[in-house]
């Protein structure tokens, strides 16, 4: 199974890339005091805390602020990180619809979430005793179920609580669902926040995150960027001392040749430096560390490594890592991951089948390339409000300015195929990144040229989206490269199936990771629950 999307929030690091930079430099965020702006700031001891966990963007998800205030902040932060994982995979638009079950049901995506803390309900009960009459939902079923409902996901949707091993157990359930084709993709994640003073103790920690998984062959066919490969997993109640080795053998069963024991081992102990004791979300940190080291092929500093170092291989076998977490109740989960190494393109032989490699020629270049088309590239960006659109433009501008900016054609294709069309839209035709940067600077500054606001029923005034012939018409415009017409139709609310128009041509050919959409968060807290904390 391929990891095609990755997101997370960690102490001192708002996303996995920031976490990687910090850990590689040997600057894991140590324990500190509870942030002063958090409601209920009482309680002794230091911990590994996230910033502004009370903030949320209900407008982005179409949730009323009053309802959002009743949502457990763990659910809110999981919603945001789940969306970021989908966007990291380029899977929030037509590519999400294309994940159809064998019977044709679209959006066949499972959601498996590890969660155990119930601090928000405890705060609500205390507020109720003081006279407040607002009570959030109890139980953790809402974390996966709300995401499935909001995005129309039709695969399994369940929460898991085996204490610290929850996320790895959720991953094992997701792997099984994918093998049985109960879903075509699976989102695995978790969240753990220390919201009540009784939960805070020295060394306690917080984090949240998500990974999006697909079968590897499907990911390659879809043109996904593959961060790492999950070979297998195993779960058992670890009642005997040989359990870890037994689980490792079970996880590697059927994975082909290679060492039984991976070269890198990640567990709650290695993750503690960055997230502390993160409860049910411990597996998020453990998996993220393993995936990042496999992706970058660099080993992070640890007890036997004072500094980060290149991950060398003693032989031809791929780099492998294990992730192991044991829950407080004894449920232990073990997962084996491997680096993704794309197969080199096969060189076809002559028509008569004879001849050796020296007589073969490389295949023709794929239809999609990294070079901008002569007529320019159509760059599309959308958001729920103009303010969200400007903030997202600023984020994308920062990526373009970096040294690792993707080619314009790759960036434009990833935005077209991988982002969900929303009500406030921006479209521009450009020939190079400098021109795109200038357009994004104007957009981030609040300029409205090239922007359409379709809120209030202004989308698709001619009803073209409901006409079956429109799809063929849009395909004809794309084939003829009528980009100005496609731009104007999209700005009017007519959506093209870009993923169908731009087929994959190898791993990462359709979607590469880009900065996620911006959330405009505001503080939301249970009425009366911030008192006396």
N, C-alpha and C positions, 0 to 999 in steps of 0.2 A: 504494500500500500504506500502511496506517495503522500508526503506532507506538501501540500500546494499552497497553504495559507498559514500565516503565523502572526499572532498579536499578543500583547500583554502589557500589564502595568506592574511595575516593580518599585520598591523603595529607591528613590533617587533616580529612577529611569522610567520615563513615560511610555517606552516602547522597546521591543527587542533590540533594535539597532543601538539605542542609547545604553541599554544594559550591556551589550557586547563591548562597546567602547570603554565603558567603566570597568568591566571585569578584565578585559585584555590588558588594561593599564594597571591592574592590581588595585583598583580603587572601589572595591565593593562597599556599598553604603552600609556603614555600621549602625548599631542601635542608637536611637536618640529619643528625645522626649516626644510626647504626643503633640501634634501640631496644635497651636493655640486657637486656631479658628475653627476647630472641630467641636460641634455640640457635645456636651457631656465630657468636658475636658478633665474631669477628676480621675483619680486612680494613680497608684504609685507604680514606679518602675519604668524603665525605658524599653523600647521595642523598635522593630523595623516597620515603620508606618508609611502608608501612601499619603500623598497630599490631596486635600480637598475632596474627600470621598463623599461629602454631602452634596456636591455639585452634580447636576444632570441637565441634559438638553431634551426636555419633553417634546419640543416642537419638531425636532428632527425625526422622532419616532411616531409623531401624531398622537401623543398621549396628553391628556389634560393635566395641567400642573397639580391640581388637587389629588388626582389619582396617582401621579408620580410621587407625591410626598408620602403616600401610603406604601409605596413599593420599598421593599428591603433594598438598601443601597448595594448589597451584594448582587441583587438582580439587575439593578441599573448599570453597575459597572460591567456585569457580564454581557448585557445587551450591547454596550459600546464596544467591548473587545471582540465580541462575536462579529459585529458588523465590520470591524477593522480586519478581522481574519478573512471574511468573505471578500472585502475589497482588495486585500493583499493578494488573494488568489484570482482577482479579476472575475468575480463570480456573483455580481449583484444585479446584472441586467439579463439580457437574452441568454447568456451562458448558464444562468441559474435555471431558467425555464427549460433549457435543453437537457438538464439532468432528469430524464424521464424514466419512470419505472418500466419494467417489461410490458405492462399493460397500457403504457402510454401516459400514465399520470405524471404531470410535470412536477418539477421541484421535489424530486424524491431524495431528500436530504434528511438524515437522522441527526438528532441533537442529544448528546450524552454529557451531563454536567455533574461534577463533583462539588458538593457543598454540605456543610454540617452545622456551622454556627447559626444560632438563632437569637443573636443579641438584639436585633431591632424589635422583635416581638417581646422580648423581656423589657426593653425600654418602654414599649407601648403599655405593657401591663402595669408598670410602675406609674406611668402617666395616668392611666385609667384610675388607679387608686387615689390619685390627687385630683380627680374630677374631669380629666380630659376624656373625650368620647370619640377617639379615632383609633381604629385598630387595623393594622396591616394583616395581610394573609399570613397564616402560619403554615409551615412546611416549605420544602424546597422544590416542590413540583413545578412552581411557577417559573423558575429560572429557565428550564428548557421549553416549557409549554408556551410561555409568552413569546419567546423568539420564534417558535414554529408558527404560532398564530399570526404574528406580525408580518412574517415573510411568506406565509402560505406554504410552509414546508410540509411535506406529506409522509416523511419517513418516521421511524420511531422517535419518541421524545420522552426522555426519562432522566431523573436525577439519581445520584448514587451517593451513599454515605457509608464509607468504611474508614472513617477518620482520615488519617494522613494519606492513605493509599487510594482515596476516592477517585482522583483523576486518572490514575493508571488502570484502575478497575473499569472506569468509564471507557477508557481507550480499548481495553480488551473486549468490552461489549460492542463497541463500534466496529472493531475488526471482524467480529463474528457476524454482525449485521451486514457488513459489506460483502463478506464471502458468501452469505446466503442470498445476496441481492435483495435484502429487505430495504435497502436504500442504495442509491448510486454514488452518494458522497456522504460524509459524516463529519459533523462538527463536534470536537471534544474540547472541554474546557472546565474551568472551575473558578471559584472566587471565595476569598476568606478575608473578612474585615473584623477588626476588634472594636466593636461599637459600644460595648458595655464595660464599665470600669472593672467588673469582676473577671473579664477575659484578659485583662492586660497584666503581663508579668514580664520580668526581665528575659529577653531573648525571644519574646513572642513576635510574630510577623504577619504581614499582609501581602497579598498579591492576587492578581486575576489574569486570566489569559485564555486563549483558545487556539486550536489547530484545526485546519480543514484537511480532510483526508479523502483521497480517491484511489481506486485501483490504479496501479502504475500504468498498465496498458491504456486505460482510459485517459489518464493525465497526459500521456505522450500524444495520444490521438487528438486531444483537445488543445494542444499547444501550450500547456501549463508550464510555469516555472516550478521545478521540483526542488524543495529545500533539502529533503532527506527521504529515505525510504524506511518504512517500518517492516521488519522481517517477520516478527511474530511476538506474541506475548503469552503469559500464563499467570493464573491467579490461584492461590490456595491459602487455606488457613495454615500459617507457618508454625505448626505445633511440634516440629522436630528440627534438630540442628542442621539436617541436610537439606532443608527446604530451599534455600537459595540456589544451591547447585541443581536440585531437581527442577526448579522452575526455569533455570537457565537452559537446561537440556530441552524442556518442553517448549520454550519460546523459540529455540533454534531448530526444532524438528522440521524437516522438510525444506530447509532454506538453501540446500545445496552445499558445495564444498566450502571450506573455510574454517577458521579456528572456532572451537567450541566457546571459548571465553573471549569476548570482545576486548580490544585494547584499551578502551576507556570505560570507566565505571562511574556513573552518576547516581547519587542517592540523596537522601535528606541531609546527610552530613555535609556533602559538597555544596549543596544549595543554601545551607544555613547562613553562610557569610553574606549572601545577598538578600535573603528574604527572612531569615530567622526561622522560627517554628511557625510555618504558614498553614497549619491545620490541613483542612481538606484540599487546599490549593497547592500543597507542597509539590505534587506531581507536575503542576504547570511549570514551576521553576526548574525542576529536574529535567523535564523533557526539553524545555527551551534551551537550557545549557547544552544538552547533548546535540540538539539540532544545529545550534549555532557553531559548535566546534566542528561538526561534520561538514557543514556548509562552507566554513572558512578554511577548513583543514589546518586548524591551529588549536593547540592544547592550551587551556587557560591555566593561570597560576594555581597551585595547590600545595598541599603539604610536602610533596616531593618535587615541586617545580616552583622556584621562587619567582620566575617570570614566564610569560607566555612564550611558547616556542612552536616552530613548525611541526606539524604532525607527520612524521616520516613513517613509511611503511616498510617492514622487513622483507616483504615479498609482494607478489602481484595482486594479492587479495585486497578487496576494498576495505577502507577503514570502517570499523564497527564500534558501536557504543552500546552499553547496557544502561537501563534506567530501572532502579529498584527502590520501592518504598514499602515499608511495613506500617500498617495502621496500628493505633493504640490497642485495638481489640484482637490483633494477631493476623489480620488479613494482609497478605503480602502479594504484591504484583510485580512482575518482571517483564520488561520489554526490551527487545533488541532492535537497534536501528543501524542503518548502513548509509554511507555516503552515496549520493547519486552520481553515477558516471555514465553519461550518454554514450550509446553505442556509436562508433564511427559509421558514416553512411556506407552502405554496401556499394561496391563498384561492379556494375553489370558486365558480364562477359559478352563476347561476340555472339551473333545470332546462332551460329552452329554449335555453341556450347563449348568450344575448344579454347585452348590458349590459357596461359597463366596470368598472374596478376599484372605482369608487365604489358600484357596486351589489352588490359581493361582501361576504360576511361571513366572519369568521374561523372556522376549524373548531372543533368542540367540544374541550374540554380532554381530554387523554389520561386513560385509566383510572387510571394511576399518577400521583400528585402528590407534592409535597414536604410536604404537610400530614399530620400524624399522623391515623390513623383514630380515630373516636370511641371504639372499644374499646381503643385503645392500639396500640403497635407491638411486635412480637415480635422481640427482639434475641437472636441466637444467637452463641455464641463457643465454640470448642473448641481442644484442644491435646493433645499426646501424654501429658502428665503434669500433675498438679495444679500443680506448680511452674511449668511452661511456661504454664499457663492464667493463673495469677496475674500472671506477668510480661507476658503479652500484654494482660491487662486494664489494667495500668499504662500500657502504651504507648497504648492506645486512649483512656484517660482523659486523657492529655496532649493528644491531638488535640482532644477535646471541649472542653478548657479553652482552646484557642487561638481567635484571632479568626476564623479561616477554617473553623470547625467546620461540617460539612455539616448540613442539616436532619435531624431525627431519622428521618423516613420514608426519606430517601435513604440514610442510614447503615445503618439496619436492613435495607433491601432489599439493599444491597451486601454485607453480611455473610451474609445468608441465601443469596444466589445465587452469591456469588463465593468462598466459603471451603470447603475440603474438611472434611467431618465427621470428627473424630478421637475418640479413646476417652474423653477427659475433657471433659465438656460443661457449659456454663452457659447458662441460658435465663431471660429475664425479660420481663415485660410492663410497659411504661412508657408514660407519656403525654407526657413532655417530657425534654429533655436533662439537666435537673437531677436528675430521678429516676434516669436512667441513670447519671449520674456517681456518685450515692450508692451504687448497686448495684455499680458497678465498683470504687469505693473499698473496699467490704467484700470483694469478691473479691480484689483486689490485696493486701489485708491478711491473706488466708488464710481468710476465712469460707467455709463449705461450703454455705450455704443456696442452693438452686437449682443445685447442682452434682451431676453424676452421673459416677461413675468406672466405665467399662465395660471396663476391662482384665481379662484373665483369663477371657474368654468370657461376660461378663455382658450383652452386648448382645442386644437383641431376643429376650427369653426365649420369646415365643410364636411366633416365626418368621414374623411378619407380612411382613417384607421379601421373603420368598420366595413370597408368595401374589400372583398376578396382580391380584386384585381390590383389593389394598391401594392401588394407585396411584389408582384411581377414588375410593376411600374418602377418601384424603388430599385429593384435589382437591375433593371435596364438602365436607369440613371447611373447606378454605380459602375456597371460595365462600361458605359460610355464616358465615365469620369466627369459627369455633370455635377461637380462638387458644389458650385454656388446654389444650384437648385436643391440639392440634398440639404445643404445648410439651412436654406430658408424654410424648407418643409419641416425640418427638425425643430427649428425655432418656433414654428407655428403649432407644434404639438404632435406632428406625425412621426411615429417612431419606426425606424428601420431595424430589422434583425441583423445587426452588424456581424454577429458571430457567424451567421449563415452566409453572409456576403464575403467574409474574409476567412477562408478555411485555414486550418493549422498547417504549418510546414516544418514541424519539428518542435522539440521542447522549447518553451519560452517564445515560440513564434507568434502567438496571439496575445499572451498576457505576461507582463513583467511587473514586479511589485513597484507601486508608486505611493507617494504619501496619501494616507486615507483622507476622506472628507473631514472637514472641521466640525467639531461640536461646539456650540455656544452654550456653555453650562452656566446655570444659576443655582444658588443654594436652595435645597429643598429638604425639609426635615419634618418628621412626625410632630404635629402640634402638641406642645407640652412635654415632649420627650427629651428636650435639651436641658431641662431644669434638674437641679440637684445631682447632676452627674459628676 
